[in-house]
Amino acid sequence: MSSVFAAATTNSGSSSLLIFALPVLLIGWMFITQRRRQKAAQSLQSSLAVGDEITTTSGLFGTITALEDKVATVEVSPGVNLRFDRRAIAGPAAASTSRTSASSTSDTDTSSDPTSPTD
């Protein structure tokens, strides 16, 4: 009978250890991933240069025209410059190729134009 009792106490001891170990592991994993994000953000901020095509965290595309310590001036259209906090820059404008390919469509395709007269 004592062997059954001993097995029951050993099993409950390992389950209580598991209850305390899982939250500790989860918190540790959260700290590690946060540190990776901070390092990636720091490397992005240090790699910014005038002339880079970027996108902001709000999804605005533009080209950096001036950089200060905490402010980046971004040209979003010819002659239109906006000032952004450098932390609002999400990264390089990787989607700029889709923007240019959409503007290079043929002018002969008028079937999608709702303002063109149909015969």
N, CA, C and O of each residue as an XYZ file, in Angstrom:
476
protein
N       0.813     -1.187      0.000
C       0.000      0.000      0.000
C       0.862      1.258      0.000
O       0.507      2.270     -0.604
N       1.969      1.181      0.667
C       2.833      2.353      0.734
C       3.469      2.653     -0.623
O       3.788      3.808     -0.903
N       3.662      1.632     -1.479
C       4.222      1.871     -2.807
C       3.234      2.633     -3.691
O       3.658      3.464     -4.495
N       1.950      2.377     -3.568
C       0.920      3.112     -4.307
C       0.877      4.559     -3.830
O       0.738      5.490     -4.624
N       0.998      4.724     -2.530
C       0.984      6.061     -1.947
C       2.219      6.863     -2.386
O       2.134      8.064     -2.644
N       3.368      6.173     -2.465
C       4.609      6.834     -2.888
C       4.533      7.217     -4.361
O       5.028      8.275     -4.750
N       3.921      6.372     -5.183
C       3.789      6.676     -6.613
C       2.873      7.877     -6.827
O       3.112      8.696     -7.714
N       1.833      7.979     -6.017
C       0.907      9.097     -6.143
C       1.568     10.407     -5.761
O       1.295     11.429     -6.391
N       2.419     10.416     -4.764
C       3.089     11.648     -4.357
C       4.155     12.047     -5.366
O       4.376     13.240     -5.577
N       4.817     11.094     -5.990
C       5.814     11.402     -7.012
C       5.140     12.010     -8.236
O       5.654     12.971     -8.809
N       4.028     11.477     -8.632
C       3.290     11.988     -9.786
C       2.796     13.407     -9.539
O       2.888     14.248    -10.433
N       2.282     13.692     -8.363
C       1.794     15.039     -8.072
C       2.950     16.025     -7.953
O       2.791     17.210     -8.249
N       4.103     15.542     -7.524
C       5.277     16.422     -7.435
C       5.751     16.860     -8.810
O       6.122     18.020     -8.989
N       5.747     15.953     -9.793
C       6.179     16.317    -11.145
C       5.145     17.202    -11.834
O       5.512     18.058    -12.639
N       3.868     17.014    -11.538
C       2.859     17.874    -12.159
C       2.895     19.281    -11.578
O       2.652     20.249    -12.299
N       3.193     19.412    -10.290
C       3.297     20.762     -9.721
C       4.546     21.458    -10.244
O       4.546     22.676    -10.419
N       5.606     20.704    -10.493
C       6.798     21.282    -11.100
C       6.485     21.773    -12.511
O       6.965     22.829    -12.924
N       5.695     21.021    -13.236
C       5.297     21.401    -14.590
C       4.439     22.669    -14.578
O       4.564     23.513    -15.465
N       3.587     22.797    -13.593
C       2.727     23.984    -13.487
C       3.561     25.247    -13.283
O       3.200     26.310    -13.787
N       4.661     25.147    -12.556
C       5.514     26.315    -12.319
C       6.529     26.517    -13.448
O       6.931     27.650    -13.711
N       6.946     25.443    -14.116
C       7.974     25.544    -15.154
C       7.429     26.146    -16.451
O       8.136     26.908    -17.112
N       6.204     25.826    -16.825
C       5.659     26.332    -18.082
C       5.532     27.855    -18.110
O       5.938     28.457    -19.105
N       5.002     28.505    -17.097
C       4.963     29.977    -17.146
C       6.355     30.614    -17.173
O       6.560     31.637    -17.826
N       7.302     30.013    -16.468
C       8.667     30.546    -16.472
C       9.263     30.431    -17.874
O       9.903     31.368    -18.351
N       9.061     29.303    -18.532
C       9.561     29.133    -19.900
C       8.878     30.102    -20.867
O       9.527     30.654    -21.756
N       7.595     30.306    -20.698
C       6.866     31.236    -21.557
C       7.375     32.664    -21.393
O       7.572     33.367    -22.384
N       7.586     33.090    -20.179
C       8.098     34.437    -19.934
C       9.512     34.587    -20.503
O       9.840     35.616    -21.093
N      10.341     33.566    -20.324
C      11.686     33.600    -20.895
C      11.662     33.699    -22.405
O      12.443     34.449    -22.991
N      10.775     32.951    -23.041
C      10.651     33.003    -24.498
C      10.191     34.391    -24.961
O      10.648     34.889    -25.989
N       9.284     35.009    -24.195
C       8.808     36.347    -24.548
C       9.943     37.370    -24.475
O      10.038     38.241    -25.339
N      10.799     37.279    -23.466
C      11.930     38.196    -23.358
C      12.909     38.010    -24.517
O      13.425     38.991    -25.054
N      13.161     36.786    -24.897
C      14.096     36.518    -25.996
C      13.564     37.073    -27.313
O      14.316     37.700    -28.059
N      12.287     36.856    -27.616
C      11.733     37.365    -28.871
C      11.673     38.889    -28.877
O      11.873     39.504    -29.924
N      11.404     39.508    -27.737
C      11.394     40.975    -27.665
C      12.789     41.533    -27.924
O      12.938     42.552    -28.598
N      13.793     40.877    -27.397
C      15.175     41.327    -27.621
C      15.537     41.222    -29.105
O      16.227     42.093    -29.635
N      15.079     40.166    -29.776
C      15.332     40.030    -31.218
C      14.667     41.149    -31.999
O      15.265     41.702    -32.922
N      13.433     41.489    -31.637
C      12.732     42.588    -32.324
C      13.452     43.914    -32.129
O      13.565     44.705    -33.066
N      13.938     44.159    -30.923
C      14.649     45.407    -30.657
C      15.936     45.489    -31.465
O      16.272     46.553    -31.986
N      16.654     44.389    -31.577
C      17.890     44.374    -32.371
C      17.584     44.608    -33.847
O      18.322     45.324    -34.524
N      16.508     44.014    -34.353
C      16.134     44.216    -35.750
C      15.741     45.672    -36.002
O      16.099     46.236    -37.035
N      15.016     46.278    -35.079
C      14.620     47.677    -35.227
C      15.842     48.592    -35.171
O      15.915     49.567    -35.919
N      16.794     48.292    -34.299
C      18.014     49.085    -34.213
C      18.824     48.985    -35.494
O      19.350     49.992    -35.970
N      18.933     47.799    -36.056
C      19.703     47.645    -37.288
C      19.014     48.362    -38.450
O      19.687     48.913    -39.321
N      17.677     48.360    -38.469
C      16.955     49.090    -39.501
C      17.211     50.587    -39.371
O      17.480     51.253    -40.370
N      17.133     51.124    -38.158
C      17.335     52.553    -37.946
C      18.755     52.978    -38.314
O      18.957     54.069    -38.847
N      19.727     52.132    -38.035
C      21.108     52.492    -38.354
C      21.402     52.364    -39.849
O      22.357     52.968    -40.337
N      20.604     51.593    -40.579
C      20.865     51.408    -42.003
C      20.131     52.418    -42.880
O      20.316     52.411    -44.097
N      19.300     53.289    -42.297
C      18.573     54.271    -43.098
C      19.535     55.300    -43.685
O      20.480     55.735    -43.028
N      19.275     55.677    -44.930
C      20.107     56.677    -45.590
C      19.226     57.527    -46.502
O      18.138     57.112    -46.902
N      19.712     58.715    -46.819
C      18.992     59.602    -47.727
C      18.929     58.942    -49.100
O      19.936     58.449    -49.610
N      17.730     58.939    -49.696
C      17.531     58.332    -51.001
C      16.906     56.949    -50.941
O      16.520     56.403    -51.975
N      16.800     56.374    -49.754
C      16.184     55.048    -49.610
C      14.676     55.137    -49.811
O      14.025     56.061    -49.322
N      14.131     54.166    -50.537
C      12.677     54.059    -50.651
C      12.189     53.238    -49.476
O      12.661     52.126    -49.244
N      11.233     53.797    -48.731
C      10.781     53.163    -47.497
C       9.258     53.110    -47.463
O       8.573     53.726    -48.280
N       8.756     52.358    -46.496
C       7.340     52.375    -46.178
C       7.211     52.649    -44.688
O       8.048     52.217    -43.895
N       6.167     53.365    -44.313
C       5.966     53.685    -42.907
C       5.074     52.632    -42.264
O       4.529     51.763    -42.945
N       4.934     52.720    -40.965
C       4.083     51.765    -40.251
C       2.617     51.939    -40.630
O       1.819     51.023    -40.434
N       2.251     53.098    -41.168
C       0.868     53.315    -41.594
C       0.660     52.926    -43.051
O      -0.457     53.021    -43.560
N       1.723     52.487    -43.736
C       1.587     52.004    -45.104
C       1.886     53.039    -46.172
O       1.581     52.808    -47.342
N       2.467     54.161    -45.812
C       2.775     55.219    -46.766
C       4.142     54.958    -47.385
O       5.110     54.702    -46.668
N       4.227     55.022    -48.716
C       5.488     54.815    -49.419
C       6.134     56.155    -49.701
O       5.439     57.146    -49.927
N       7.463     56.199    -49.690
C       8.158     57.438    -50.002
C       9.654     57.230    -50.055
O      10.162     56.123    -49.882
N      10.349     58.342    -50.301
C      11.797     58.345    -50.389
C      12.340     59.291    -49.331
O      11.842     60.408    -49.189
N      13.340     58.868    -48.596
C      13.927     59.704    -47.555
C      14.716     60.834    -48.211
O      15.586     60.589    -49.048
N      14.409     62.072    -47.827
C      15.131     63.223    -48.363
C      16.044     63.863    -47.328
O      17.016     64.522    -47.697
N      15.757     63.684    -46.045
C      16.605     64.226    -44.982
C      16.451     63.372    -43.733
O      15.372     62.854    -43.442
N      17.555     63.234    -42.998
C      17.553     62.465    -41.754
C      18.123     63.323    -40.636
O      19.165     63.961    -40.791
N      17.430     63.329    -39.521
C      17.934     63.968    -38.303
C      18.019     62.895    -37.235
O      17.837     61.714    -37.532
N      18.291     63.284    -35.996
C      18.419     62.296    -34.924
C      17.148     61.493    -34.721
O      17.192     60.265    -34.637
N      16.004     62.184    -34.642
C      14.745     61.494    -34.359
C      13.693     61.696    -35.440
O      12.598     61.144    -35.327
N      13.983     62.461    -36.474
C      12.995     62.797    -37.500
C      13.552     62.463    -38.879
O      14.719     62.725    -39.172
N      12.706     61.883    -39.714
C      13.055     61.621    -41.110
C      12.069     62.383    -41.988
O      10.862     62.336    -41.756
N      12.581     63.082    -42.992
C      11.728     63.767    -43.945
C      11.573     62.853    -45.147
O      12.558     62.419    -45.745
N      10.321     62.565    -45.496
C      10.014     61.608    -46.553
C       9.252     62.314    -47.659
O       8.256     62.992    -47.402
N       9.724     62.154    -48.896
C       9.024     62.707    -50.057
C       8.065     61.637    -50.564
O       8.493     60.566    -50.995
N       6.763     61.929    -50.514
C       5.758     60.959    -50.923
C       5.252     61.219    -52.335
O       4.669     60.333    -52.961
N       5.468     62.409    -52.831
C       5.093     62.805    -54.178
C       6.033     63.945    -54.548
O       6.558     64.603    -53.650
N       6.266     64.205    -55.822
C       7.179     65.290    -56.164
C       6.752     66.611    -55.516
O       5.666     67.129    -55.775
N       7.631     67.134    -54.674
C       7.370     68.390    -53.999
C       6.598     68.271    -52.698
O       6.383     69.281    -52.029
N       6.170     67.066    -52.313
C       5.410     66.871    -51.074
C       6.298     66.130    -50.083
O       6.557     64.936    -50.238
N       6.761     66.850    -49.065
C       7.628     66.269    -48.042
C       6.891     66.202    -46.721
O       6.262     67.172    -46.297
N       6.973     65.042    -46.069
C       6.346     64.831    -44.773
C       7.425     64.473    -43.765
O       8.392     63.781    -44.086
N       7.245     64.956    -42.542
C       8.193     64.640    -41.475
C       7.618     63.505    -40.629
O       6.472     63.573    -40.185
N       8.410     62.477    -40.412
C       8.010     61.313    -39.628
C       9.027     61.075    -38.521
O      10.216     61.358    -38.676
N       8.547     60.559    -37.418
C       9.442     60.043    -36.396
C      10.158     58.839    -37.012
O       9.529     58.033    -37.699
N      11.441     58.711    -36.777
C      12.190     57.610    -37.388
C      11.648     56.248    -36.982
O      11.780     55.282    -37.732
N      11.036     56.160    -35.793
C      10.476     54.886    -35.345
C       9.252     54.490    -36.156
O       8.830     53.335    -36.098
N       8.665     55.424    -36.915
C       7.480     55.125    -37.726
C       7.852     54.513    -39.074
O       6.966     54.178    -39.860
N       9.128     54.363    -39.352
C       9.566     53.748    -40.603
C       9.600     52.237    -40.402
O      10.337     51.723    -39.560
N       8.785     51.537    -41.193
C       8.652     50.083    -41.035
C       9.782     49.332    -41.724
O      10.197     48.276    -41.248
N      10.283     49.853    -42.826
C      11.346     49.155    -43.529
C      11.436     49.611    -44.972
O      10.799     50.588    -45.366
N      12.231     48.899    -45.757
C      12.362     49.253    -47.170
C      11.067     48.996    -47.926
O      10.278     48.133    -47.542
N      10.855     49.735    -48.985
C       9.623     49.614    -49.774
C       9.746     48.420    -50.700
O      10.083     48.572    -51.874
N       9.477     47.251    -50.186
C       9.581     46.020    -50.974
C       8.466     45.923    -51.998
O       8.626     45.249    -53.015
N       7.342     46.578    -51.755
C       6.202     46.500    -52.663
C       6.270     47.547    -53.763
O       5.304     47.714    -54.508
N       7.392     48.260    -53.885
C       7.479     49.297    -54.899
C       7.472     48.712    -56.308
O       7.104     49.407    -57.255
N       7.874     47.438    -56.472
C       7.850     46.835    -57.805
C       6.419     46.634    -58.282
O       6.147     46.785    -59.473
N       5.494     46.296    -57.377
C       4.103     46.120    -57.791
C       3.473     47.456    -58.136
O       2.582     47.517    -58.983
N       3.921     48.533    -57.492
C       3.401     49.856    -57.787
C       3.828     50.284    -59.181
O       3.029     50.874    -59.909
N       5.074     50.002    -59.576
C       5.535     50.394    -60.892
C       4.969     49.482    -61.977
O       4.742     49.938    -63.097
N       4.736     48.212    -61.674
C       4.187     47.320    -62.690
C       2.726     47.650    -62.975
O       2.256     47.426    -64.090
N       2.006     48.173    -62.003
C       0.614     48.548    -62.223
C       0.517     49.774    -63.127
O      -0.448     49.919    -63.876
N       1.504     50.646    -63.059
C       1.467     51.838    -63.898
C       1.978     51.562    -65.308
O       1.834     52.412    -66.187
N       2.569     50.396    -65.541
C       3.098     50.088    -66.861
C       2.138     49.251    -67.693
O       2.560     48.617    -68.660
N       0.855     49.235    -67.339
C      -0.113     48.486    -68.129
C      -0.343     49.192    -69.452
O      -0.102     50.391    -69.588
N      -0.799     48.449    -70.393
C      -0.988     48.963    -71.741
C      -2.169     49.934    -71.804
O      -3.179     49.731    -71.129
N      -2.040     50.988    -72.614
C      -3.120     51.946    -72.788
C      -4.200     51.410    -73.717
O      -5.281     51.993    -73.794
N      -3.938     50.321    -74.421
C      -4.927     49.778    -75.342
C      -5.996     48.981    -74.620
O      -7.023     48.660    -75.218
N      -5.790     48.656    -73.371
C      -6.765     47.898    -72.591
C      -7.774     48.859    -71.986
O      -7.582     49.332    -70.866
N      -8.832     49.150    -72.699
C      -9.841     50.097    -72.220
C     -11.086     49.402    -71.720
O     -12.045     50.073    -71.337
N     -11.106     48.069    -71.711
C     -12.297     47.366    -71.275
C     -12.538     47.530    -69.783
O     -13.676     47.416    -69.326
N     -11.483     47.796    -69.015
C     -11.646     47.963    -67.570
C     -11.896     49.421    -67.191
O     -12.123     49.717    -66.018
N     -11.858     50.330    -68.153
C     -12.060     51.738    -67.861
C     -13.556     52.058    -67.928
O     -14.135     52.005    -69.013
N     -14.205     52.391    -66.796
C     -15.656     52.630    -66.825
C     -16.035     53.939    -67.498
O     -17.200     54.129    -67.846
N     -15.077     54.851    -67.693
C     -15.416     56.136    -68.313
C     -15.291     56.114    -69.825
O     -15.713     57.062    -70.488
N     -14.722     55.055    -70.387
C     -14.565     55.008    -71.836
C     -15.879     54.614    -72.495
O     -16.602     53.752    -71.997
N     -16.178     55.252    -73.616
C     -17.437     54.924    -74.301
C     -17.351     53.529    -74.940
O     -16.308     53.135    -75.462
N     -18.438     52.813    -74.888
C     -18.476     51.483    -75.518
C     -19.329     51.559    -76.776
O     -20.335     52.266    -76.815
N     -18.928     50.843    -77.775
C     -19.660     50.851    -79.052
C     -20.482     49.607    -79.211
O     -21.163     49.442    -80.223
